[in-house]
Amino acid sequence: MNAALFEGAKVQLGAMLAAREARMAAQHSLIKKHNLPVVSFTLNIPGPVKRFALADMLFDSGVDMINRALLSHGIAIADGITRRGGTGCEYIAAIDGDAYRAKAALTALEESFPAARLFDMDVITREIEHVSRADIGMQPRRCFLCSAPAAECARSRRHTLDELTDHVHTLLWQWYADAQAERIGRTAQRAMLYELAATPKPGLVDRRNNGAHTDMDFYTFIDSACITTPYFAQCAREGLCGPADYAELFARLKMHGLKTEGDMLGATGGVNTHKGEIFSLGLISAAWARLIRDGAPVSASSICKTAAQIFACATPDVCGLSGARLSARGGFALALGTALPILRREAQNGMDTAACAALTALMAQNEDTNIVRRAGEDGLEYVKRLCTDADAADADALMRMDDELIRRNISPGGSADLLAAALMLYFAENDL
């Protein structure tokens, strides 16, 4: 858990009381201005520190959830104000719709995920009456820490401030970790799909043909990408919440990876479509997440450096490594130093152009073990020479190269895996 995400200034009781009075005045003013009910949203944060990074993130997410929940119930937002101060963040909105329907929608939202227990959402009618849970047939909210009604625990001070604060911080961190893991997992899947879709890719499955493959096609890869997506989010969760020791962390990643390889083979009828990307993108996912957990600067280079450190701690003897594991040991140097700069430069011309140019540059340099297995060292040197002289901006030239590699039964699968890694780094950079 990153302690810096919970740091903030303390506020006094007098300031909290003044903020509550100001909030009530703002609610009444908005009701009077529009002659409409209002929704008022704050967070239940115990203790004297009301504003810190994770609380603000949850608040902003909550505002978005509220607006979407109301609109999905046919309730329009007529006007809204957001205020941010040391006593906390507030959102007050006049709504063009039934107050009781709005309360039902927001109550469902309060129960939708654990951290939503921190949401404090009031609905006030144009007659300045609060709509309660009882008014819509719901039971009172329960305590953070026990099954008793929350109001009863608050009155009796049944739980200590430290107990409440620790629990709230746990809820916030779990929410944040889940959100970050899902975001990283989606980024990995996006990289896989962009690598697949890039066309023309010499010798590889793409939208043009099946490359030098008879056992897989475009849709086989889609099936594989869909089944492996939860794995990348799981790798990110390990980076965020898993063991601090890198050797133990890698052991857990390996366990998840082996299971996912089995899932992949089940989805593809026994065809190995993404084994290299399962390893590489899983490791990158964990490294990215570990930087977030540690509050360290996140960049393409820091992700690759951390990935190499995780892998190195798990592999004291690296003699004989090849393919994706050799790339990991070197911090994905070709993906970072060769492919990523091309993606940055060429993305404005479209991702087909950028990805195919990056792939060609990788093929000119990569010691691709997939090529060696199919065509030997001579075949690898042939591909390197061919790509060194190639004009990656000439789609016709790439298609001719594709036809030639298919004729020779050459598939640069290792370079495709590096392209996926570079794409993930590119998307990570643009998502920071």
N, C-alpha and C positions, 0 to 999 in steps of 0.2 A: 504494500500500500504506500503510495507516494504522499508523505506527510505534508509536502508543500501545497498540495491541493486543498488542504483544510485550514490553511493559515489565513487569519483575518484580524481586524481590529475589534476590541471589545466595546460594547455599548452599555450605557447605564439604563436603569429602570425608567428614569424620567424621560429619556429619549424614546424608549419604547412606547410609553404612555402617550407622549406627544404625537408619535407616528400613527398610533391607533386613532386618535382624535382626528388627525388630518385625513386619514383614509376614510373615515366615516363621512367627513365633510365632502370629500371628493365623490363618494358614492351618491350622496344625496344631491349633489350638484348635477351629476350626470343624469340621475332620474328626473330631476326637475327640467333640465334642458331638453330632453327628448321625450318625456312622459313614457318611458319604457323601463322594464326591469333591468337590473344590472347584475353582472357576474363579477365577483371580487376574488382574486387569487393571490395567495402568499404561500410561503413554506413554513411548516412547523419545524423550526430548528431550535432545540433546547440549548440553554446556556447563553453566555453574554456575546459570543461571536456569531453573528447572523449572516455575514457576507464572507464567502470564500469561493474559490474557483469552482469546486464541484457543486456547491449550492446554486451558483449563478447558472451553471450549465443545465442543471435539472430544472431551474425556473424557466429558462428559455425554451427548453424542450416541452415543459408543461404548457406554456402559452400556445405553442404550436398545436399540441394535442387538444387543448380546450377548443381552439378555433375550428379544428377539423371535426371534433366530436359534435359541436353545435351545428356546424354546416351539414353534417351527415344526417342530422335530425331536422333539417329544414329550418334552422334558426340562424338568421343572419346577424352579423356584427354591425350595428349601426354606427358605433363610435367606440374608441378605446384609448386608454392612456396607460403608459408604462412608466413607473417611477423606480429609480434605483438610489438607495441611500445606505448609510451605515447600519440602519436598523433592518435592512432587508429589501428585497425587490417586491413590487406590487404591480398587478395588472387589473385594471377595472374597465369593464366593457358594457356598454348599453346594448341590449339584445332585442331584436325584433322577432319576438316569439313568446310562447307560453313559458312562464317562469317554472312551473312544475315539470314540464317536459325537459327544460334545461337542467333542473336539479337531478332528474333521473339520469340524464346523459352524463353529467359530471360525477354522480355517485358511482356509476358503472366504471368511469375512468379511474376514480380513486381506488377501486378494487382490482384494477387490471394488471398490476405488477407490483412487486414488493416496495420499491422506492416511492410509488404513488401514495403510500401511507403518509408521506411527508407533505402531500398536497393539502392545503386548507382552502377550500373553494366554497364561497357563499353565494347564494342566489337571493336577491332582494327584490321584492315586488315594487311596483310603482306607488304602492301605498306604504312603503318603507317597512315592510314586514319580511322577516327572514323565512325562507322556505326550509323546513327541517327535513331530516331523513324520515322522521315519523310521518310527515305530511305525504310522503310518497310510498309509505308502507315498508320502509327499511329500518333495520335495527340500528341503534347508535354505534358509532365507531368504537373499535376495541383498542385496548392499550398497545403501545409499541411492544411491550415485553411480556404481557400476560393476556389472559382471555377476558379479563374484567373490562367493563365499560371504561373508555378513556377518561371521561369526565370524573368518574369515581376515583381513578388513580391520581388524577391531577389534583383533586381536592385534598386527598389524604396524603399526598407526597409519598406514595408507597415506594417509589423507586428513586435512587440517588441520581444526582445530575450526571455523575460519571457513567453510571449504567446507561442512562438515556443517550448521552453523547456518544458513547462507544457504539451503541446499537445503531444510531443514526449514521455515524461514519461508516459502519459496515454496510448498511443499506445503500448509501451513496456510492461506496467503492464498488460493490457488486453491480449496481446499475451501470456505472461508468465502464467497468471492465467488460461487461456483456456488450455494451454499445461499441466499445473499441474493438473487441474481438470480432463482432459481426461485420464491422466496417472493414477490418483487415481481411477477413474471409471473403467478403464480396470483391475486394480489390484483387485478391489472388484468382478468383474465378474469372474476373474480367480479363486479367492478363492471359489466362488459359484460352479464353474464347477469342481474344484479339489475335493471339498467335495462330490459332486454328484458322481464323477467317482471312488472314493476310494472304493475298494472291497477286501474282504467282510465286509460289515457294518451290524452288527447284528440288525435285525428288521427294517432296513431302505432300501429305494430304492437305488439300485446300479446297476452295470453291471451284477450281478448274477441274481437278481430277484426284485420284487416290495416290498420286506419286508412285514411288517404287514399292507399292504395297498391294498385296492381293487379299489380305485378311482384314482390312479395315477401310472405312470411308469416313466422310465428313460427319455422318450421323453417329457413327461409333464413338467419335471423339466428343460429340455433344453429350451422349449418354454418360461417358466417363467423366466429363467436366461437371455434370449435374450431381453425380453420386459422390464426388470427392469434395465438393464445396464445404460441407460441415466440418471436414477434417481441418481445413485451414483456419477456421474460426477456433477449433479446439487447440490447435498449435498456438494461436495467439493467446488464448486463455491460459495456457501453460506459461507463456512468457509473462503474462500479467500477474498470475496468481500461483504459479507453480514454484518448485524448489529454487532457492537462490543458487545452489551449486550447479554449475554448468554441466558437469558430467551427469548428474542426476536428471537435470532438465532434458538433456539429449536422450537419455534412456527412455524418458516418457514420450518424447517426440517419436522415437523409433518404434515404440509400442503402438502408438496411434497410426504411424505410417504403415506398419505391417498389416494392421487391420484394414486400412483403407486400400492397400494394394489388393487384398482379397475382395473387397467390395468392388473395386474397379474391374477385376477379372470376372466377377459375377455379372456385372452390368454389360460387359463386352463379349461375353461368351468365351473367356479365356485369352483375349487379346490384350497385350501390353501396350496401351496407348499413352499412359501418362506416368510411368514409374519414375522417370527422372524429374518430372515437374512436381510430383508428390513430395519427393525428397527436397528439392531446391526451394520451392515456394513454401513448403512447410517450415523449413529452417528460416527463411526470410520472414515469414509471418511471426515466428516466435521472437526473432531478434528485434523486429520493429516494436512488438509489444513490450519486450523487456526494456527498451529505451524509454517507452512511455511510463512504465512502472517506476523506473528509477529517476524520472524527471530529467533525463539527459536530452541534449539536443538531438532531434531526429532529422536525418538527411539520408540520401541514397548511400553516401559513403559511410556514415555511422551505422546504418543498417547492415551493410556488407561487412564492416569490421567486426560488429557484434556477432554476426552469423559465423564468421571464421573463428572467433574466440569460443563460441559454444561448441563448434565442431572439434576444434583442437583439443579441448578439455576431455572430449569423449574418445579421442583417437590418439593416444600417445605414440603409437607406431604407425606412421602414415606411408610406409614403404608399400609400393604396389597399388596405391590408390589410382583410380582412373575415372573418367567421365564426370558425373555430377559431383562426386565426392572430392575429386581433385580440384574442381572449380570452387567448392565450398572451402577447402583448405586455403586457397588463395584469395578468399573474400570475393569470389565471383568477379575477378579482375576484368575479364573480357566483357561481361555484361555491363559492368560499371564504367570501364575506361574506353571501350570500343563502341558497343551498341547504344548505350544511353545517350552519349553526345549526338549521335545520329538521329535518334528519336526526338531529342530536343530541337534539333535544327530542322528536321524534315516534317515534323508533325503538322505544320501549317499547310503542307501540300497534300495532306490526307494520310491516314494511318496505313493504308496499303503501301503507299510510296515509302513512308518512314520505316515501317516494319520490314519490308522486303530489302530496303537498303541496309538496314541494321543486320539482317540475316546474312546478306551477301558478305558484309565485312566480317562477321563472325566466322563464316565458312572459310574465308581466306586465311584465318589465323588459328582456328580452333583445332586441337588434336582430337578430332571427333572419333571416338571409339566405335560409334555405330557404323561409320564409313569403313573403318579398318576391318570390322567383322564381316562386312559384305564384300569389300573390294581390296583389302590389304593395304599395306603402306603405300604402294604405288597408286592405288585409287585415291587415297587421302591426298597425296601430293598433286595428283591430277586435279582434284577439286580445288585445292588451294590456288593452283596456278590459274585455273579457269575463273575463279572468283576475284583474284587479284586484278585481272585484266577486264573484268566485267563492268558494264555501265548499268548500275543498279537502277537508274532512272528510266531505262529503256525496257518497258514491259515486254516488248517482242523478243528482246535479247534474253530476258529471264525465262520466257516461255520456251525458247529454243534450248536454253540450258536445262530446263525442266525435262524436255523431251529426251535430251541426251543422257541425263542421269537416270531417267526411267529405263532407257535402253540398256544402260550398264548396271541396272539394279542397285543404284546407290541412293541411300536415304540419309541425309545429315541430321539425324534425330537429336544428337547431342547439341548441335548448334540451335535447333528449334527450342530445346529446353533453356538454353542461355537467352534466347530471344524472349521467352516467357518471363524469365527472371528480370531482364532489362525492362520489359513492359511494366512489370509490377513495381519496379523502382521508379519508373517514369510516373506512373499513376500515384505512387506514394508521394513523390515530390510535389505533384500538383494538387495534393489533398492536404498538405500540411498547413 
